[in-house]
Amino acid sequence: MDWGFSGHWDGDTLVVETESFLRETSFRGSSANLNLTERFTRVDSETLLYEFTVEDPTTWMEAWSVEVPMRKSANPMFEYACHEGYYGMEGTLSGARALEREHAAGVSR
């Protein structure tokens, strides 16, 4: 089965190429011709550079790209993609806020 993605190393950069998007995963009016290329590069011990390029000649006149430097953090990171209508994140965050209130009030479990 063709899953529509592949990955390879380009020097020190992990490159992930995705195609064959479904209608349900359309991005800003994109078509079945959408191609996404993601690049993950460790810049230094504290920074990961995430880059992506979006191509869809049916939707846009030219490809466009974004670069996001990600700094290392000791804090928890939560995935933010749309899933379960965001209900899971609402429950997770409300539970965390309740634990914070208990902790602030001196309640121990």
C-alpha positions as CSV (number, residue, x, y, z in Angstrom):
1,M,0.0,0.0,0.0
2,D,1.3,3.5,-0.9
3,W,1.0,5.7,2.2
4,G,1.9,8.9,0.3
5,F,4.9,9.8,2.3
6,S,8.6,9.1,2.3
7,G,11.6,10.2,4.4
8,H,15.3,10.5,3.8
9,W,18.4,12.1,5.1
10,D,20.0,15.1,3.3
11,G,23.2,15.5,5.2
12,D,22.2,16.3,8.8
13,T,18.6,17.1,7.8
14,L,15.7,14.7,8.0
15,V,13.4,15.3,4.9
16,V,9.8,14.1,4.9
17,E,7.8,14.3,1.7
18,T,4.0,13.8,1.8
19,E,1.6,13.6,-1.0
20,S,-1.8,11.9,-1.8
21,F,-3.7,14.0,0.7
22,L,-7.4,13.2,1.1
23,R,-10.3,15.6,0.6
24,E,-10.7,15.7,4.4
25,T,-7.2,17.0,4.9
26,S,-7.5,19.9,2.4
27,F,-5.5,22.9,3.5
28,R,-6.8,26.4,2.6
29,G,-8.5,25.1,-0.6
30,S,-5.7,22.9,-1.7
31,S,-6.4,20.1,-4.2
32,A,-5.4,16.5,-4.6
33,N,-2.1,17.8,-6.1
34,L,-0.9,19.1,-2.7
35,N,2.7,18.1,-1.8
36,L,4.3,18.9,1.5
37,T,8.0,18.8,2.1
38,E,9.2,19.0,5.8
39,R,12.8,19.4,6.9
40,F,14.1,18.9,10.4
41,T,17.6,20.2,11.2
42,R,19.4,20.3,14.5
43,V,21.0,23.7,14.4
44,D,22.7,23.4,17.8
45,S,22.2,21.6,21.1
46,E,19.3,23.9,22.0
47,T,17.6,24.5,18.6
48,L,15.7,22.4,16.0
49,L,14.9,24.2,12.8
50,Y,11.6,23.0,11.3
51,E,10.9,24.1,7.7
52,F,8.1,23.2,5.4
53,T,7.3,23.9,1.8
54,V,3.8,23.6,0.3
55,E,3.2,23.0,-3.4
56,D,0.0,22.7,-5.2
57,P,0.0,24.1,-8.8
58,T,-3.8,23.7,-8.9
59,T,-4.3,26.1,-6.0
60,W,-1.2,28.4,-5.8
61,M,0.9,30.1,-8.5
62,E,4.1,29.1,-6.7
63,A,5.3,27.0,-3.8
64,W,5.6,28.7,-0.4
65,S,7.7,27.9,2.6
66,V,7.9,28.6,6.4
67,E,10.8,28.2,8.8
68,V,10.2,27.8,12.6
69,P,13.2,27.6,15.0
70,M,12.2,25.5,18.0
71,R,14.1,26.1,21.2
72,K,14.6,23.2,23.7
73,S,12.4,23.4,26.7
74,A,12.1,21.5,30.0
75,N,8.3,22.2,30.0
76,P,5.8,19.7,28.7
77,M,4.7,20.1,25.1
78,F,1.2,19.3,24.0
79,E,0.3,18.3,20.4
80,Y,-2.2,20.7,19.0
81,A,-3.5,19.2,15.8
82,C,-7.3,19.0,15.4
83,H,-8.5,15.6,16.7
84,E,-11.6,14.5,18.5
85,G,-13.0,18.0,17.9
86,Y,-10.5,19.3,20.5
87,Y,-12.6,17.8,23.3
88,G,-9.6,15.8,24.5
89,M,-7.5,18.9,25.0
90,E,-10.3,20.7,26.8
91,G,-10.5,17.7,29.3
92,T,-6.7,17.5,29.7
93,L,-6.4,21.3,30.4
94,S,-9.4,21.5,32.8
95,G,-7.9,18.5,34.7
96,A,-4.5,20.2,34.9
97,R,-6.1,23.5,36.1
98,A,-8.0,21.6,38.8
99,L,-4.7,20.0,40.0
100,E,-3.1,23.4,40.0
101,R,-5.9,24.8,42.2
102,E,-5.6,21.9,44.6
103,H,-1.9,22.4,44.8
104,A,-2.2,26.1,45.4
105,A,-4.8,25.4,48.2
106,G,-2.4,22.9,49.8
107,V,-4.5,19.8,49.0
108,S,-2.4,16.7,48.6
109,R,-3.4,13.5,46.9
